[in-house]
Amino acid sequence: MQRLEAEPALPIARAEGPWLFDAEGRKYLDAVSSWWVNLFGHNHPALRAALLEQFQTVDHVMLAGLTHEPVVELSERLGAATGLGHAFYGSDGASATEIALKMSAHSWRNLGRPQKCEFIGLAGGYHGETVGALSVTDIALFREAYAPLVRLSAVMPSPDARLAADGEDARAVALRCAAALEAHLEQHHERIAAFIVEPLIQCATGFAFHDAEYLRRARELCDRYQVHLICDEIAVGFGRTGTLFAHQQAGIRPDFICLSKGLTGGTLPLSVVLTTDAVYQSFYDERASRGFLHSHSYTGNPLACRMALTVLELFEQQDVLARNRVAGDRLEALLRPLREHRAVRHPRRRGMIWAFDIAGAPPGFSGTYHLAARERGLLLRPIADTLYLMPPYVLDDTELQHLADGSLAALDAVLGR
């Protein structure tokens, strides 16, 4: 089988629904939602119509002394959905991380506690690849080349359920790791501005799932030690885990939420950081030095905001979360042969995300599997030895069957069965 490095980039000529079509007319089911951004399929009629309609009024205007209807409405809708009533917009997930980190530290500074400027992340955490985001990212591949530029944050043990000791379940792992977080906060909280976490699933490190009890304990500890809690929902927001936002399964409210990817349904780049009244008030001052000095030329772009509003409307109009439960259970049943495969370890699912660790995977498994899946009409990109599925929410029964059958067939082909 050909190696991925020898394979030229695949030219995509068009996209429709869950399908990508190459220049030769071959089609591939976009089973990773084009890096987790596409929720409702490509070229969705409602999104296309909303974009064209918005283009006829305001395409872009700066948010410095100006505003516009889509950004106001979107901020109100997101505030109502999360309980966090203040929004700051960027262009991508890494920008959202940068915004949240800077806003947290600057807020403490404005409150007379400038020493609170350090951060905590999780082992294996991923929050983007700009310099600030890399400081709380714990994946060496992304960080090593830029180590001289990065001020590393403290790293706490991951509550990854796969790390359970004998006799432990996922909740026990969560409690053990929360105890380590507690010990660190007790000793260092005077210098810590915020703890950042990907709620329920750490995606880029190989889809590490954890029990919601970890989030509940983290919220309690951050309250006790006066540390901000940042939930990075860039990958897991907008229904991926079964609820609109993953942290809602823990019954908590963070101090900051970072959103991007599915925010516009995979159409236009947009990110947003939502935060509390208390954080907002810490910046409310006529002195420029106390203002949040961060800007993007395309902050709150009207076209992108209109896409995000349409995404929220689709969730409501089509009862997407309920529909996903039906489709997810159907795919779960179809994936039973893959779950029971001799090489699969730790099969796991939460909402519309599936992951499988492959024991005895050959060197270069990720690239080899990617090509094997492409030969079977699927776009799948394992992370190291972890195969994952994160499809858009629009697959019919035939497409679900194609995804399940092709995933298994590609694995057998790679392992030489």
Helices and strands as residue ranges (DSSP letters): G 4-6, E 12-16, E 19-22, E 27-30, H 33-36, H 45-55, H 69-82, E 86-90, H 93-110, E 118-122, H 131-134, H 140-143, G 144-149, E 154-156, G 161-163, H 170-188, G 189-191, E 192-197, E 201-202, E 208-209, H 213-224, E 228-232, G 246-250, E 256-259, G 261-264, E 271-275, H 277-283, G 288-290, H 302-317, H 320-334, H 336-339, E 344-350, E 353-358, H 365-375, E 378-379, E 386-389, H 397-415
